[in-house]
Amino acid sequence: MSGRLSGKIAIITGAGQQPGSTPGNGRATAIRFAQEGATCVLVDINRDFAEETREMIGEDKALVLAADVTEEAACRNIVGETLDTFGRIDILHNNVGMSKGDRATTDLDADVWDRIMTLNLKSMFMLCKAALPSMRERRSGSIINISSTSSLSMRPTVAYKTSKGAINTFTQHIAAENARFGVRANVIVPGLIDTPMAIERRAAETGRTREEIRAERDAMVPMGHMGEALDVANAAVFLASDEAKYITGALLPVDGGLLLKRG
C-alpha cells in the first residue's frame, strides 16, 4: 500500500491495550501507520493485546514482540529483532506510560515514584539509546515520544507530571544531539483523550459510570469534548512523515485547547 509512510519500518511501544470500548493511542497509531504504508513492530508487555492489534492491521504489515520495556535487555532486543528482520528502523514511537498509584508529594511511596519514572521516562531513554546508532548510521529517523498536558499545567499528583515534563526536555535534548545525523525527535502532548487507560481505570477506581466520567472530562475542554486516540495517531503520522522533515524538538499539543485554559 502506498501512503505517507510507504516502505517505512516503525516500532510502536504500547501497541496493544487493555479492554475498552474505544481504541488506545498505541493501537490507533499502529492502525494509522499501517494505513499509510508502514510496516509496524508492535511491542507490548501483553502479547495477546498486541496480537489483537496485528489482526486489525493485517499480519503482513506487522511483527509482534512481547517485551517489558522497563528492562534494558528487552529494549536492546526490540531494536535487534527489528534490525535483523527488516534491516532498519525509520520510526520509533514511544507510547508506554502509567499514572496508577500517583499521589501528592507527601503521600507518595518511593517505590511508586520509581515505577512511574521507570516506565514513563527510563524506558524511552533505553529505547532511544538502542535505536539511535542505526538511525545515525543511516542518517535518517523519526522519534516520537508521548507526553501529556499534565507536564505543562497544574496537577494534584507529582510523579506523572514530573515524568512527562522530563520527557519534554529529554526529547529536546535528543533532537539537538542528533540533528546533525538527520534524526528528528518530537513530542506529542495529548490532553484529555477518550481511551481505555483514561476511562476504564477511573471507572474501576471510583465506581462511577463511564458516562459520568466522560461527561466530566468533556466539560473541562474548551472545544467541549475529549479527543479520540485517532487525533493523537494522526499527529504521529504527520511527525513520522516527510511532511515534517524540517521539524525537530517540537512539542505538539493535541488537546482541544486545554492548555489555553490551564496555562
Secondary structure, DSSP 8 states (H G I E B T S, - for coil): --STTTT-EEEEET-S--S-SS--HHHHHHHHHHHTT-EEEEEESSHHHHHHHHHHH-GGGEEEEE--TTSHHHHHHHHHHHHHHHS---EEEE-----TT---GGG--HHHHHHHHIIIIIHHHHHHHHHHHHHHHHT-EEEEEE--GGGGS--S-SHHHHHHHHHHHHHHHHHHHHGGGTEEEEEEEE-SB--HHHHHHHHHHH---HHHHHHHHHHHSTTSS-B-HHHHHHHHHHHHSGGGTT--S-EEEESTTHHHHH-
